Every structure is written in structure tokens, then in C-alpha cells.
Amino acid sequence: MAEFADKLAAKPLFYQRAYLGSLLPNYVKAGNLEKYYQRLTDFNFLMAKIQHPEFGVQALIDDFNLVDDYEALNHSKYNPEKVKVLNLIKSVFWMSADILERDKTQLAEQLWGRLAHLKTPEIKAILEGVQHQKAVPWLRPFTPCFTPPGSGVLRTLKGHSDSVNVVAVTADGKRAISGSSDTTLKVWDLTTGEELFTLKGHSDSVNAVVVTTDGKRAISSSKDNRIKGWDLTTEKALFTFNLESHTKLVNVVTVTADGNRAIFASRDNTIKVWDLTTGKELFNLTGHTKLINAVAVTADGKRAISGSSDKTIKIWDLTTGKELLTLTGHKKSVKVLAVTADSNLAISGSLDNTLKVWNLTTGNELLTLKGHGKLVKVVAVTADNKRVISGSSDNTFKVWDLTTGKELFTFKGHSESVNAIAVTADGKRAISGSSDNTLKVWNLTT
């Protein structure tokens, strides 16, 4: 490998750029898929590309995506076995991007640790080639000791220095916004895994964040009892509300779909509805007897649903400020809530380790979902209203069938509690935030 790298470095820069960059798209356009395949299964090429200052890991992932462009050019279908091999290698780069960006010499270890369990001749040949081309002594895994492709996790996002408490995703599924106990929010590109920018201004832990449906603004709350609005195009703070009317910490914030009203819930057992255009308080909703842990709003903005440590869930009319229904059934505090996109169902998660599904019109309990070993800390629903995703202090998150209540998948990968989950609008990816200071991007189709 060192000999190959030295030879390539000795070539003119235009040659390096052509060899590592422009030749691959040309192979695809010309239908020369064999050359394309050989290049992307050549360990020397892979190492040279991620180590070159003008390219790197993401540029290599983009190379693997070129095969999709080939299919789109109306060529005959490429060999499915070779496409499968390329997708497996691409998955290794996705899953290992945070590691390889810190230490580019770890590629051989990542390939072996994630692919060694596969017995297909193509993969075995690639790994044998890796072994022979690794010029310096290295620790070769004898077993598939790293998370393999297809396990669900696509990428790990690192940057926060403390627990990730909340995550939101823009409607187009291209960006995620995370809030942390390190007092910052970070905006991430979900296509590349890149941290785009950091929003600073809170003086204490960020405990809630929502994004308006147009994807242009984010609204966050913090233990400093301030609500901040952010412009996601300019990275600037738009406004700051000091919530002095609450006598205790505001621990929940949500926003109506039109972005005009915000609902704040406090440990003083009240919920306040604010007009974000005027900064004025519209309603003060009272009725819970203990602190409020969760608030969700229906898509039409007409109802709010709140969950409390008094074990109840309340449904409120946001046009009148009146309480409509009280739902009971959990044995311990209601910790989290989500509402289906059609506004018909609410899903609650509790300290009793269960989730419950409720009919918002009748108030009837429809299902109880059991499986977590510890308290449920976060819940989300896919846009098609078919699946529920829940995260827990047992370090896992689960995917449930909302019609039957059946557990579909359990995802493992975080080393500490899963505190936050957001789902892209197409229902294909979930982004989780954890007390292990990381976010993970997951493939919900596997």
C-alpha cells in the first residue's frame, strides 16, 4: 500500500484527480461497469482516495452511488451480485465514516471486522487482497467483531460533548437538528453525515427542539427557561422569550404545524400557549396535578395532548383553551407522547416501561405495547401512521406495528439511554440521540 501511495503521489496532480475522481463517472457513462467494479474493490484505490486531501470518505461514498446513476441511464441491469458487493462495501464506509475521518489507516480493520462473516467468493477475495496489501503490521480481526452491514445502523454522528436530549428532522429529510446537555444545538447533513453548524445561545441544557414545516426555522427550549427561535438558513437567532410567567422550569416545547403558535409545558403543572408572531400568551391550560413531561399537537393545530407525572393524559381544545378528555391507564408517570399524522391516535410512553395507543375522539385505550426493560423515554410515529418507534433507558429502540401492536425490530447500538428519536417523512430512516453523546442514523427498512 505504501509503495502504491508513493507512486501515485509522484504523479502530476491532474493524473491523481483523474485516477481518483473523474474516471469513475466516465466508466459508468460508457457502460464500462467492469472497470468501475474493479476500481471500487481495489483496496489500494480505496485507501488512496480517502487519504487524498481533495477527496476523502464522502467522495468515496459518492462513487459507490454512481451505480444507481448507471441504472437510471436505461442500460441493461448490472450484475446483481456485484451490485450487492458494492453496496456492502459502501455500507462499511457509511458505518465507519466517523472512525475513518479520525484515522484513515483503519480501513483494513473496518472491512475485516464488518465483512469477515460473509462467505461469498467476491467478499473473500477482497478481504484476502486487503490482507496482502496491508504493508505494515496490523491487528486483523479473526471474527466479525464490529456491527455488520444490514444491522440497521447507517452512520454515527459525533460532535456533542454531553448527552443528546432531543432530535428533530426537516420535512425534506435532509437535515437533523440535535439539542444537548452541552447547551448547544447542532445541524447535520443527513446525506453526508457532516455537521453543518452549531447554534449557541442557551446557558443550560437544551431539552426540546422542533422544526417548522418549511424547514427554515427551529425553536428550542432550555433549562435556562428561555425559548429561542433560529433561522436555519442564516444560522442566526430570531428571538428569545424569557418564560418568567412560569414559576418553574419549562421542560417541553412544541409548535403548531404553521409555526405560529408554541405550547410550553412546565414543572409548575401548567401549559401555556403563545403566539409566536406577537410574543403574547394566548391560554393557560390547568388541570394536571403534577409536572407535565410531554406535549404533542395534532396536525391541524386544533388539539394539544399532554402527559404528566400524575399518570394521566389530557386532550385540550387549542381554539378555546378547554380540556376535552382525560385518559387514564398508565401505572406510572407518562413520559412521552406522539400523535399520528391523521390526528386520530396518540401514543404514550411511561415509566411503567409500556406504550399505549389511544383513540383521540373517544379516549379509548386501543393497545398496550410491552417489551422494553426500562422506562420509555421517547416515541415517534411514521408519517404513514403504520409504525411506532420507541426509545428507552434499556439502550435500545423498538419499531412496532401500530395496527397489531406487534414488535417488528429491536435496534441496538447505543451504549447508554436512548433519549430522542426523529423519523424522516418517507419513513425509511430514524435518527436517535443518546446519553452516550452521539446520534445514529438507522435504516428502518431493514
C-alpha positions in Angstrom: 0.0 0.0 0.0 2.8 2.4 0.9 4.5 1.7 -2.4 1.3 2.3 -4.4 0.6 5.6 -2.5 4.2 6.8 -3.2 3.8 6.0 -6.9 0.5 7.9 -7.1 1.8 10.9 -5.1 4.7 11.1 -7.6 2.3 11.6 -10.5 1.1 15.0 -11.6 -1.9 16.4 -9.8 -4.1 16.2 -12.9 -3.4 12.5 -13.1 -4.2 12.0 -9.5 -7.5 13.8 -9.9 -8.4 11.8 -13.0 -7.4 8.4 -11.4 -9.2 9.1 -8.1 -12.1 11.2 -9.4 -13.3 11.7 -13.0 -12.5 8.3 -14.4 -15.2 6.5 -12.4 -18.1 8.7 -13.7 -16.7 8.2 -17.2 -16.7 4.4 -16.8 -20.3 4.5 -15.7 -21.5 6.7 -18.5 -19.7 4.5 -21.0 -21.2 1.4 -19.5 -17.8 0.0 -18.6 -19.0 -1.4 -15.3 -16.2 -4.0 -15.0 -13.6 -1.2 -14.8 -15.8 0.6 -12.3 -16.2 -2.6 -10.2 -12.5 -3.4 -10.2 -11.6 0.1 -9.1 -14.1 0.1 -6.2 -13.0 -3.3 -4.9 -9.3 -2.4 -5.1 -8.0 -1.8 -1.6 -5.2 0.4 -2.9 -7.6 2.7 -4.7 -10.0 2.9 -1.6 -7.1 3.8 0.7 -5.6 6.4 -1.8 -9.0 8.1 -2.2 -9.8 8.5 1.5 -6.3 9.7 2.2 -6.1 12.2 -0.7 -6.6 15.8 0.6 -9.0 16.6 -2.3 -11.3 13.6 -1.7 -12.0 11.6 1.4 -14.7 9.3 2.8 -17.7 11.1 1.5 -16.3 11.4 -2.0 -15.8 7.6 -2.0 -19.4 7.0 -0.9 -20.5 9.2 -3.8 -18.5 6.9 -6.1 -20.5 3.9 -4.9 -23.7 5.8 -5.6 -22.8 6.0 -9.2 -24.1 2.6 -9.9 -27.6 3.9 -9.3 -27.0 6.6 -11.9 -26.0 3.8 -14.3 -29.3 2.0 -13.7 -31.1 5.4 -14.4 -29.4 5.7 -17.8 -31.5 2.9 -19.1 -28.6 0.5 -19.5 -29.3 -3.2 -19.0 -29.3 -4.2 -15.4 -25.9 -4.6 -13.9 -24.8 -7.9 -12.4 -26.9 -8.1 -9.2 -24.2 -10.0 -7.2 -21.6 -7.3 -8.0 -24.1 -4.6 -7.1 -24.6 -6.4 -3.8 -20.9 -6.4 -3.1 -20.6 -2.7 -3.9 -23.5 -1.9 -1.6 -21.9 -3.9 1.2 -18.6 -2.1 0.9 -20.4 1.3 0.7 -22.2 0.3 3.9 -18.9 -0.2 5.6 -17.8 3.4 4.7 -21.2 4.7 5.9 -20.9 2.9 9.2 -17.2 3.7 9.7 -17.1 7.3 8.5 -16.7 8.8 11.9 -13.7 6.4 12.6 -12.1 6.8 9.2 -12.3 10.6 9.3 -10.2 10.4 12.5 -7.8 7.7 11.5 -7.7 6.8 7.8 -5.4 3.9 8.4 -8.2 1.9 10.0 -9.8 0.9 6.7 -8.5 -2.7 6.6 -9.6 -3.3 10.2 -13.1 -1.9 9.4 -13.5 -4.1 6.3 -12.4 -7.2 8.1 -14.4 -6.5 11.2 -17.6 -5.9 9.4 -17.4 -8.3 6.4 -15.5 -11.3 7.6 -18.7 -13.3 8.4 -19.6 -13.3 4.7 -18.6 -16.3 2.7 -19.3 -15.1 -0.9 -16.3 -15.5 -3.2 -16.2 -11.8 -4.1 -16.0 -10.7 -0.5 -13.5 -13.3 0.5 -11.3 -12.2 -2.5 -11.5 -8.6 -1.4 -10.5 -9.4 2.2 -7.6 -11.6 1.1 -6.5 -8.7 -1.1 -6.7 -6.4 1.9 -4.5 -8.8 3.9 -1.8 -9.0 1.3 -1.8 -5.2 0.5 -1.5 -4.1 4.1 2.2 -3.3 4.3 2.7 -2.7 8.0 1.9 -5.0 10.9 -1.8 -4.7 11.9 -4.3 -6.3 14.2 -6.6 -8.3 11.9 -9.9 -9.3 13.4 -10.4 -13.1 13.2 -14.2 -12.7 13.8 -16.8 -10.2 12.7 -16.4 -8.1 15.8 -17.9 -4.9 14.5 -21.5 -4.2 13.7 -22.1 -5.7 10.2 -23.9 -4.0 7.3 -27.6 -4.7 7.3 -27.9 -4.5 11.1 -29.8 -1.2 10.8 -27.3 1.4 11.7 -26.1 3.6 8.8 -23.9 6.2 10.4 -22.8 7.6 13.8 -22.7 11.4 14.2 -20.3 12.7 16.8 -19.8 16.3 17.9 -21.7 16.9 21.1 -19.7 16.8 24.3 -22.6 15.7 26.5 -25.9 13.8 26.4 -28.0 14.3 23.3 -31.5 15.0 24.6 -33.6 15.9 21.6 -33.6 15.5 17.8 -35.8 16.9 15.0 -35.7 16.4 11.3 -36.6 18.8 8.5 -39.6 17.8 6.4 -37.4 17.0 3.3 -35.4 14.5 5.4 -32.1 16.2 4.5 -31.1 17.8 7.9 -31.3 16.9 11.5 -31.2 19.3 14.5 -30.0 18.0 17.8 -30.0 19.6 21.3 -27.7 18.6 24.1 -26.8 19.0 27.7 -23.7 20.8 26.4 -26.1 23.8 25.9 -25.7 23.8 22.1 -27.8 22.7 19.1 -26.1 21.2 16.0 -27.4 21.0 12.5 -26.4 17.9 10.5 -26.5 17.0 6.8 -28.2 13.5 6.7 -26.8 12.8 3.2 -23.2 13.2 4.1 -23.3 12.9 7.9 -21.5 16.3 8.1 -22.0 18.7 10.9 -23.1 21.9 9.2 -23.1 24.4 12.1 -23.6 24.8 15.8 -26.2 27.1 17.3 -25.1 28.7 20.6 -27.0 30.9 22.9 -28.6 28.8 25.6 -26.8 28.8 29.0 -28.1 25.4 30.2 -29.1 22.0 28.9 -31.3 22.0 25.7 -34.4 19.9 26.5 -36.6 20.5 23.4 -36.3 21.4 19.8 -38.9 21.5 16.9 -38.6 22.5 13.3 -41.3 24.4 11.3 -42.7 22.5 8.4 -40.9 24.7 5.8 -37.6 23.6 7.4 -36.4 27.3 7.7 -36.8 27.7 11.5 -36.1 25.8 14.6 -37.4 26.6 18.1 -35.6 25.3 21.2 -36.1 25.4 24.9 -33.5 25.0 27.7 -33.2 24.6 31.4 -32.3 28.3 31.4 -36.1 28.9 31.0 -35.6 30.6 27.6 -37.2 29.8 24.3 -35.1 30.6 21.2 -36.0 30.8 17.6 -33.4 30.1 15.0 -33.1 30.8 11.3 -31.7 27.6 9.8 -30.6 29.4 6.6 -28.6 32.2 8.2 -27.7 30.4 11.5 -28.9 33.4 13.5 -31.1 33.6 16.5 -34.5 35.2 15.6 -36.0 35.7 19.0 -35.6 34.9 22.7 -38.5 34.5 25.1 -37.8 34.6 28.8 -40.6 32.5 30.3 -40.9 34.4 33.5 -44.7 33.6 33.7 -43.9 30.0 34.5 -42.9 29.6 38.1 -40.7 26.5 37.4 -38.6 25.0 34.6 -40.2 24.7 31.2 -39.3 21.2 30.1 -41.4 20.7 27.0 -42.0 22.9 23.9 -43.8 22.1 20.7 -45.1 24.2 17.8 -48.2 24.0 15.6 -47.6 23.0 12.0 -48.0 26.5 10.7 -45.2 27.7 13.0 -47.4 30.5 14.5 -48.1 29.1 18.0 -45.9 27.4 20.6 -47.1 25.3 23.5 -44.9 25.3 26.6 -45.3 22.8 29.5 -43.7 23.4 32.8 -42.9 21.7 36.1 -45.4 24.2 37.7 -48.1 21.8 36.3 -49.4 24.2 33.6 -49.3 24.5 29.9 -49.1 27.9 28.2 -50.0 28.7 24.5 -48.1 31.6 22.9 -48.5 33.5 19.7 -45.0 33.4 18.1 -45.7 36.4 15.9 -46.6 38.7 18.7 -44.9 37.0 21.6 -48.1 37.1 23.7 -49.6 34.4 25.8 -53.0 33.1 24.5 -54.0 30.4 27.0 -53.0 29.0 30.3 -54.1 25.3 30.5 -54.5 24.0 34.0 -55.7 20.6 35.2 -52.8 18.4 35.8 -51.8 17.8 39.4 -48.2 17.0 38.9 -45.4 18.1 36.5 -46.0 17.8 32.8 -43.5 15.7 30.9 -44.8 15.7 27.3 -47.0 17.7 24.9 -48.0 16.8 21.3 -50.1 18.7 18.8 -52.4 17.4 16.1 -51.5 18.2 12.6 -54.4 20.6 12.1 -53.3 22.6 15.2 -56.7 22.3 16.9 -55.8 20.0 19.8 -52.9 19.5 22.2 -52.3 16.3 24.1 -50.3 16.4 27.4 -48.8 13.7 29.6 -48.0 14.1 33.3 -46.4 12.6 36.3 -50.0 12.3 37.7 -50.3 9.3 35.3 -52.9 10.9 33.1 -53.1 12.2 29.6 -55.3 15.2 28.8 -56.7 16.4 25.5 -57.1 20.2 25.0 -59.0 22.4 22.6 -56.5 25.0 21.3 -59.2 27.2 19.9 -60.9 27.6 23.3 -58.3 26.5 25.9 -60.8 24.0 27.3 -60.0 20.5 28.5 -61.8 17.9 26.3 -60.8 14.5 27.8 -58.7 12.8 30.4 -57.2 9.4 29.7 -56.1 7.0 32.4 -54.4 3.6 32.2 -50.6 4.0 32.9 -49.4 2.8 36.3 -46.6 5.4 36.5 -45.7 8.8 35.1 -46.5 9.5 31.4 -43.1 10.4 30.0 -43.6 10.9 26.2 -46.3 11.4 23.6 -46.7 11.3 19.8 -49.7 11.8 17.5 -50.4 10.1 14.2 -50.4 12.4 11.1 -54.1 11.8 10.6 -54.7 13.2 14.2 -56.8 10.1 15.1 -54.4 8.3 17.5 -52.0 9.2 20.3 -49.2 7.0 21.6 -47.9 7.4 25.1 -44.7 6.1 26.8 -44.4 5.7 30.5 -42.1 5.0 33.4 -44.1 1.7 33.7 -42.0 0.5 30.6 -45.0 0.3 28.3 -46.5 2.3 25.5 -50.3 2.7 25.0 -52.3 3.6 21.9 -55.3 5.9 22.4 -58.3 6.9 20.2 -58.3 10.7 20.4 -62.0 11.0 19.6 -63.4 8.5 22.2 -60.5 8.4 24.6 -60.4 4.6 24.5 -57.2 2.7 25.0 -56.7 0.5 21.9 -53.3 -1.3 22.5 -50.6 -1.7 25.1 -47.1 -2.3 23.8 -44.8 -4.3 26.1 -41.1 -5.2 25.5 -38.8 -2.5 26.9 -36.9 -3.5 30.0 -36.8 0.0 31.4 -38.7 3.3 31.1 -39.8 4.6 27.7 -38.1 8.0 27.1 -39.1 8.9 23.6 -41.7 7.9 21.0 -42.3 8.8 17.3 -44.7 7.7 14.6 -44.0 7.2 10.9 -45.9 9.6 8.5 -47.9 6.7 7.1 -49.4 6.0 10.6 -48.3 2.4 10.3 -45.3 2.2 12.7 -44.3 3.5 16.2 -40.7 3.9 17.2 -39.8 4.0 20.9 -36.6 4.6 22.7 -35.7 3.5 26.2 -33.3 3.6 29.1 -32.6 0.0 28.2 -30.3 1.5 25.5 -32.5 0.2 22.7 -35.2 1.5 20.4 -38.0 -0.6 19.1 -40.2 -0.5 16.0 -43.9 -1.6 16.4 -46.8 -2.3 14.1 -49.4 0.3 15.0 -52.2 -1.9 13.7 -51.4 -5.1 15.6 -49.2 -3.9 18.4 -46.6 -6.4 17.3 -42.9 -5.6 17.9 -41.1 -5.6 14.4 -37.5 -4.8 15.2 -35.2 -4.0 18.1 -32.2 -1.8 17.3 -29.1 -2.0 19.4 -26.0 0.2 19.1 -26.1 2.9 21.7 -24.1 2.3 24.9 -26.4 4.4 27.0 -30.0 5.5 27.2 -31.9 6.5 24.0 -33.3 9.9 24.7 -34.5 11.2 21.4 -35.8 9.8 18.0 -36.9 11.5 14.9 -38.2 9.8 11.7 -37.8 11.1 8.1 -41.0 11.8 6.3 -40.6 8.8 3.9 -40.3 6.5 7.0 -37.1 5.0 5.8 -34.7 6.4 8.3 -34.7 7.2 12.0 -32.2 9.4 13.9 -31.6 8.6 17.5 -29.9 10.7 20.2 -28.4 9.1 23.3 -26.7 9.8 26.7 -23.6 8.4 25.0 -23.2 11.9 23.4 -23.9 10.5 19.9 -26.6 10.4 17.2 -27.1 7.4 15.0 -28.8 7.2 11.6 -30.8 3.9 11.1 -32.3 2.1 8.2 -35.9 1.3 9.1 -36.4 -0.8 6.0 -34.0 -3.5 7.5 
